[in-house]
Amino acid sequence: MSCPVCAKPAAAAYRPFCSRRCADVDLARWLNESYRIPDAAAGEDEPPEPPSDTPPGRPQ
């Protein structure tokens, strides 16, 4: 397993990181909110359409 910060081999004492420094770098990224999940609705102008009660393929 390699360190997710610098890709060096992981050390057992700091797993999955190779050192205390890389563990602290990762923690700082979390605290600064550098790791984010993209918002799927960020680019949409219209709200999604509500689901229809009719089965697909049948006219409404």
Sequence and secondary structure as in RCSB ss.txt:
>XXXX:A:sequence
MSCPVCAKPAAAAYRPFCSRRCADVDLARWLNESYRIPDAAAGEDEPPEPPSDTPPGRPQ
>XXXX:A:secstr
 B TTT SB  GGGTTSSSHHHHHHHHHHHHTT      TTTT SS      SS TTS  
